[in-house]
Amino acid sequence: MQLSEILTLNCTKSAVQCTSKKRALEMISEIVAEQTGQSSNVLFECMLSREKMGSTGIGNGIAIPHARMQSSDKAIAVLLQCESPIEFDAIDNRPVDLLFALLVPDAQCKEHLKTLSSMAERLNNKQVLKQLRKAQTDQELYDIMVNQ
């Protein structure tokens, strides 16, 4: 699955003012709700449930929150670049400033795991990370993510 199939410019936000993990997950839920017509509260609860199993903060200032959606047939991704890093209970205990969220339909779990894995790999690239952190607009952030 190509990243451009699941991440759109509408779901890419740079310099987001966010003060907490909870607020970041709420913002992601609101963005996905706008795109899918689903309830932002239900989406938020799905992501929060996943976080309770263990933080999706993978270290190096990155988090990959993810969850399954009940009534959707299409996966959707959201990329947030926080203006200031937030506490996220990451595995390295460092605050997070880049969040790549993935919400997938229940039926696409295997595809979901492959996509998460390729995203983690991509976000492990120091050059990509440096560019993402320097990006100043939604368009710039989106282009860096999908055109590498």
SETOR-556991 format. One record per residue (C-alpha): residue in three letters; chain; y, z, x. Coordinates in Angstrom, 1 decimal, decimal comma. Layout:
! residues N
<atom tormar="ALA" mivo="A" c2="Y" c3="Z" c1="X"/>
...
This chain:
! residues 148
<atom tormar="MET" mivo="A" c2="0,0" c3="0,0" c1="0,0"/>
<atom tormar="GLN" mivo="A" c2="3,4" c3="-1,0" c1="1,4"/>
<atom tormar="LEU" mivo="A" c2="6,0" c3="1,7" c1="1,4"/>
<atom tormar="SER" mivo="A" c2="8,5" c3="-0,7" c1="-0,3"/>
<atom tormar="GLU" mivo="A" c2="6,1" c3="-0,7" c1="-3,3"/>
<atom tormar="ILE" mivo="A" c2="6,6" c3="3,0" c1="-4,0"/>
<atom tormar="LEU" mivo="A" c2="10,0" c3="3,9" c1="-2,4"/>
<atom tormar="THR" mivo="A" c2="13,1" c3="2,3" c1="-3,9"/>
<atom tormar="LEU" mivo="A" c2="16,8" c3="2,6" c1="-3,0"/>
<atom tormar="ASN" mivo="A" c2="17,3" c3="4,7" c1="-6,2"/>
<atom tormar="CYS" mivo="A" c2="14,9" c3="7,3" c1="-4,8"/>
<atom tormar="THR" mivo="A" c2="16,5" c3="7,5" c1="-1,3"/>
<atom tormar="LYS" mivo="A" c2="19,2" c3="10,0" c1="-0,9"/>
<atom tormar="SER" mivo="A" c2="21,2" c3="10,8" c1="2,3"/>
<atom tormar="ALA" mivo="A" c2="23,3" c3="13,8" c1="3,2"/>
<atom tormar="VAL" mivo="A" c2="22,0" c3="15,8" c1="0,2"/>
<atom tormar="GLN" mivo="A" c2="23,5" c3="19,2" c1="-0,3"/>
<atom tormar="CYS" mivo="A" c2="20,5" c3="21,4" c1="-0,8"/>
<atom tormar="THR" mivo="A" c2="20,2" c3="25,1" c1="-0,1"/>
<atom tormar="SER" mivo="A" c2="16,5" c3="25,9" c1="-0,7"/>
<atom tormar="LYS" mivo="A" c2="13,0" c3="24,6" c1="-1,0"/>
<atom tormar="LYS" mivo="A" c2="13,0" c3="25,3" c1="-4,7"/>
<atom tormar="ARG" mivo="A" c2="16,2" c3="23,2" c1="-5,2"/>
<atom tormar="ALA" mivo="A" c2="14,8" c3="20,4" c1="-3,0"/>
<atom tormar="LEU" mivo="A" c2="11,8" c3="20,2" c1="-5,3"/>
<atom tormar="GLU" mivo="A" c2="14,0" c3="20,3" c1="-8,4"/>
<atom tormar="MET" mivo="A" c2="16,1" c3="17,4" c1="-7,0"/>
<atom tormar="ILE" mivo="A" c2="13,0" c3="15,4" c1="-6,3"/>
<atom tormar="SER" mivo="A" c2="11,6" c3="16,1" c1="-9,8"/>
<atom tormar="GLU" mivo="A" c2="14,9" c3="15,0" c1="-11,3"/>
<atom tormar="ILE" mivo="A" c2="14,9" c3="11,7" c1="-9,4"/>
<atom tormar="VAL" mivo="A" c2="11,3" c3="10,9" c1="-10,3"/>
<atom tormar="ALA" mivo="A" c2="12,0" c3="11,9" c1="-14,0"/>
<atom tormar="GLU" mivo="A" c2="14,9" c3="9,4" c1="-14,1"/>
<atom tormar="GLN" mivo="A" c2="12,6" c3="6,6" c1="-12,7"/>
<atom tormar="THR" mivo="A" c2="9,5" c3="7,4" c1="-14,8"/>
<atom tormar="GLY" mivo="A" c2="10,8" c3="8,9" c1="-18,0"/>
<atom tormar="GLN" mivo="A" c2="8,6" c3="12,0" c1="-17,4"/>
<atom tormar="SER" mivo="A" c2="9,8" c3="15,6" c1="-17,8"/>
<atom tormar="SER" mivo="A" c2="11,5" c3="16,9" c1="-14,6"/>
<atom tormar="ASN" mivo="A" c2="10,2" c3="20,4" c1="-15,5"/>
<atom tormar="VAL" mivo="A" c2="6,6" c3="19,2" c1="-15,6"/>
<atom tormar="LEU" mivo="A" c2="7,0" c3="17,3" c1="-12,3"/>
<atom tormar="PHE" mivo="A" c2="8,6" c3="20,3" c1="-10,7"/>
<atom tormar="GLU" mivo="A" c2="5,8" c3="22,6" c1="-11,8"/>
<atom tormar="CYS" mivo="A" c2="3,2" c3="20,1" c1="-10,4"/>
<atom tormar="MET" mivo="A" c2="4,9" c3="20,1" c1="-7,0"/>
<atom tormar="LEU" mivo="A" c2="5,4" c3="23,9" c1="-7,1"/>
<atom tormar="SER" mivo="A" c2="1,7" c3="24,4" c1="-7,8"/>
<atom tormar="ARG" mivo="A" c2="0,8" c3="22,2" c1="-4,8"/>
<atom tormar="GLU" mivo="A" c2="3,2" c3="24,2" c1="-2,6"/>
<atom tormar="LYS" mivo="A" c2="1,6" c3="27,5" c1="-3,7"/>
<atom tormar="MET" mivo="A" c2="-1,7" c3="26,2" c1="-2,1"/>
<atom tormar="GLY" mivo="A" c2="0,1" c3="25,9" c1="1,2"/>
<atom tormar="SER" mivo="A" c2="3,4" c3="24,6" c1="2,4"/>
<atom tormar="THR" mivo="A" c2="3,8" c3="20,8" c1="2,8"/>
<atom tormar="GLY" mivo="A" c2="6,2" c3="21,4" c1="5,7"/>
<atom tormar="ILE" mivo="A" c2="4,4" c3="19,6" c1="8,5"/>
<atom tormar="GLY" mivo="A" c2="6,7" c3="20,7" c1="11,3"/>
<atom tormar="ASN" mivo="A" c2="9,4" c3="19,1" c1="13,3"/>
<atom tormar="GLY" mivo="A" c2="11,9" c3="19,4" c1="10,4"/>
<atom tormar="ILE" mivo="A" c2="9,7" c3="17,3" c1="8,1"/>
<atom tormar="ALA" mivo="A" c2="8,1" c3="18,1" c1="4,7"/>
<atom tormar="ILE" mivo="A" c2="5,9" c3="15,9" c1="2,6"/>
<atom tormar="PRO" mivo="A" c2="5,8" c3="17,5" c1="-0,8"/>
<atom tormar="HIS" mivo="A" c2="3,3" c3="15,8" c1="-3,1"/>
<atom tormar="ALA" mivo="A" c2="1,6" c3="16,1" c1="-6,5"/>
<atom tormar="ARG" mivo="A" c2="-0,3" c3="14,3" c1="-9,1"/>
<atom tormar="MET" mivo="A" c2="1,3" c3="13,1" c1="-12,3"/>
<atom tormar="GLN" mivo="A" c2="-0,5" c3="13,2" c1="-15,6"/>
<atom tormar="SER" mivo="A" c2="1,0" c3="10,3" c1="-17,5"/>
<atom tormar="SER" mivo="A" c2="1,9" c3="7,6" c1="-15,1"/>
<atom tormar="ASP" mivo="A" c2="0,2" c3="4,5" c1="-13,7"/>
<atom tormar="LYS" mivo="A" c2="2,4" c3="4,0" c1="-10,7"/>
<atom tormar="ALA" mivo="A" c2="3,0" c3="6,1" c1="-7,6"/>
<atom tormar="ILE" mivo="A" c2="6,5" c3="6,9" c1="-6,7"/>
<atom tormar="ALA" mivo="A" c2="8,1" c3="8,2" c1="-3,5"/>
<atom tormar="VAL" mivo="A" c2="11,4" c3="10,0" c1="-2,8"/>
<atom tormar="LEU" mivo="A" c2="13,1" c3="10,4" c1="0,5"/>
<atom tormar="LEU" mivo="A" c2="15,7" c3="13,1" c1="1,0"/>
<atom tormar="GLN" mivo="A" c2="17,8" c3="13,7" c1="4,1"/>
<atom tormar="CYS" mivo="A" c2="19,4" c3="17,2" c1="3,8"/>
<atom tormar="GLU" mivo="A" c2="22,9" c3="17,7" c1="5,0"/>
<atom tormar="SER" mivo="A" c2="21,8" c3="21,0" c1="6,5"/>
<atom tormar="PRO" mivo="A" c2="18,2" c3="22,1" c1="7,2"/>
<atom tormar="ILE" mivo="A" c2="16,5" c3="24,4" c1="4,7"/>
<atom tormar="GLU" mivo="A" c2="13,8" c3="27,0" c1="5,0"/>
<atom tormar="PHE" mivo="A" c2="10,5" c3="25,5" c1="3,9"/>
<atom tormar="ASP" mivo="A" c2="7,8" c3="27,7" c1="5,2"/>
<atom tormar="ALA" mivo="A" c2="6,8" c3="24,9" c1="7,6"/>
<atom tormar="ILE" mivo="A" c2="3,8" c3="25,3" c1="9,9"/>
<atom tormar="ASP" mivo="A" c2="6,1" c3="25,5" c1="12,9"/>
<atom tormar="ASN" mivo="A" c2="8,5" c3="27,9" c1="11,1"/>
<atom tormar="ARG" mivo="A" c2="11,4" c3="25,5" c1="11,6"/>
<atom tormar="PRO" mivo="A" c2="13,7" c3="24,5" c1="8,8"/>
<atom tormar="VAL" mivo="A" c2="13,3" c3="21,1" c1="7,2"/>
<atom tormar="ASP" mivo="A" c2="15,9" c3="18,3" c1="6,9"/>
<atom tormar="LEU" mivo="A" c2="13,8" c3="15,3" c1="6,0"/>
<atom tormar="LEU" mivo="A" c2="11,6" c3="15,4" c1="2,8"/>
<atom tormar="PHE" mivo="A" c2="9,3" c3="12,5" c1="1,9"/>
<atom tormar="ALA" mivo="A" c2="7,9" c3="13,3" c1="-1,5"/>
<atom tormar="LEU" mivo="A" c2="5,0" c3="11,4" c1="-3,1"/>
<atom tormar="LEU" mivo="A" c2="3,9" c3="11,7" c1="-6,8"/>
<atom tormar="VAL" mivo="A" c2="0,9" c3="9,7" c1="-7,8"/>
<atom tormar="PRO" mivo="A" c2="-1,1" c3="9,2" c1="-11,0"/>
<atom tormar="ASP" mivo="A" c2="-4,3" c3="11,2" c1="-11,3"/>
<atom tormar="ALA" mivo="A" c2="-6,4" c3="8,1" c1="-11,0"/>
<atom tormar="GLN" mivo="A" c2="-5,0" c3="7,1" c1="-7,6"/>
<atom tormar="CYS" mivo="A" c2="-6,0" c3="10,1" c1="-5,4"/>
<atom tormar="LYS" mivo="A" c2="-7,7" c3="8,1" c1="-2,6"/>
<atom tormar="GLU" mivo="A" c2="-4,8" c3="5,8" c1="-2,3"/>
<atom tormar="HIS" mivo="A" c2="-2,5" c3="8,8" c1="-2,4"/>
<atom tormar="LEU" mivo="A" c2="-4,3" c3="10,4" c1="0,6"/>
<atom tormar="LYS" mivo="A" c2="-4,0" c3="7,1" c1="2,6"/>
<atom tormar="THR" mivo="A" c2="-0,3" c3="6,8" c1="1,8"/>
<atom tormar="LEU" mivo="A" c2="0,3" c3="10,5" c1="2,8"/>
<atom tormar="SER" mivo="A" c2="-1,5" c3="10,0" c1="6,0"/>
<atom tormar="SER" mivo="A" c2="0,4" c3="6,8" c1="6,9"/>
<atom tormar="MET" mivo="A" c2="3,7" c3="8,6" c1="6,1"/>
<atom tormar="ALA" mivo="A" c2="2,9" c3="11,6" c1="8,2"/>
<atom tormar="GLU" mivo="A" c2="2,1" c3="9,2" c1="11,1"/>
<atom tormar="ARG" mivo="A" c2="5,3" c3="7,3" c1="10,6"/>
<atom tormar="LEU" mivo="A" c2="7,4" c3="10,4" c1="10,5"/>
<atom tormar="ASN" mivo="A" c2="5,7" c3="11,5" c1="13,7"/>
<atom tormar="ASN" mivo="A" c2="7,5" c3="8,6" c1="15,5"/>
<atom tormar="LYS" mivo="A" c2="10,3" c3="10,2" c1="17,4"/>
<atom tormar="GLN" mivo="A" c2="12,4" c3="7,0" c1="17,3"/>
<atom tormar="VAL" mivo="A" c2="12,1" c3="6,7" c1="13,5"/>
<atom tormar="LEU" mivo="A" c2="13,0" c3="10,4" c1="13,1"/>
<atom tormar="LYS" mivo="A" c2="16,1" c3="10,0" c1="15,3"/>
<atom tormar="GLN" mivo="A" c2="17,2" c3="7,0" c1="13,2"/>
<atom tormar="LEU" mivo="A" c2="16,5" c3="8,8" c1="9,9"/>
<atom tormar="ARG" mivo="A" c2="18,5" c3="11,8" c1="11,0"/>
<atom tormar="LYS" mivo="A" c2="21,5" c3="9,6" c1="12,1"/>
<atom tormar="ALA" mivo="A" c2="21,5" c3="7,5" c1="8,9"/>
<atom tormar="GLN" mivo="A" c2="24,8" c3="7,9" c1="7,0"/>
<atom tormar="THR" mivo="A" c2="24,1" c3="6,1" c1="3,7"/>
<atom tormar="ASP" mivo="A" c2="21,2" c3="5,8" c1="1,2"/>
<atom tormar="GLN" mivo="A" c2="20,9" c3="2,1" c1="2,1"/>
<atom tormar="GLU" mivo="A" c2="20,6" c3="2,9" c1="5,9"/>
<atom tormar="LEU" mivo="A" c2="18,1" c3="5,6" c1="5,2"/>
<atom tormar="TYR" mivo="A" c2="16,0" c3="3,3" c1="3,0"/>
<atom tormar="ASP" mivo="A" c2="16,2" c3="0,4" c1="5,4"/>
<atom tormar="ILE" mivo="A" c2="15,0" c3="2,5" c1="8,3"/>
<atom tormar="MET" mivo="A" c2="12,0" c3="3,8" c1="6,2"/>
<atom tormar="VAL" mivo="A" c2="10,8" c3="0,5" c1="4,8"/>
<atom tormar="ASN" mivo="A" c2="11,6" c3="-2,0" c1="7,6"/>
<atom tormar="GLN" mivo="A" c2="9,9" c3="-0,4" c1="10,6"/>
